[in-house]
Amino acid sequence: MKLSELPHRTAATVESVDDHAPNDSIARRLRELGFVNGERVEVMAAGPVSAEPLLVQIGFTRFALRRSEAARVRVQANGSGKHVNGFDADGTEGGQA
């Protein structure tokens, strides 16, 4: 699944970032920002016009990404993934292994 397709407030794990060309600067920058295999990610909200940009949280940092940028990030949803203030629906801390 692409990060741009992930439902809001659903925890997921980054699998990879797609390169569209050799030496892709956007893909490289996404990796530098922390979008690397195994990292927990979540779409927090979307903008009011055409749902752009997406507010994405990775770790404790939030970024505004265009949908086209978020579409480069492949993720795997983590179960129900729903959580509030860092806690899963069952009351346990989210993102803990």
Secondary structure, DSSP 8 states (H G I E B T S, - for coil): -BGGGS-TTEEEEEEEE--SSTT-HHHHHHHHTT--TT-EEEEEEEEEETTEEEEEEETTEEEEE-HHHHTTEEEEEEEEEEEETTEETTSSBTT--
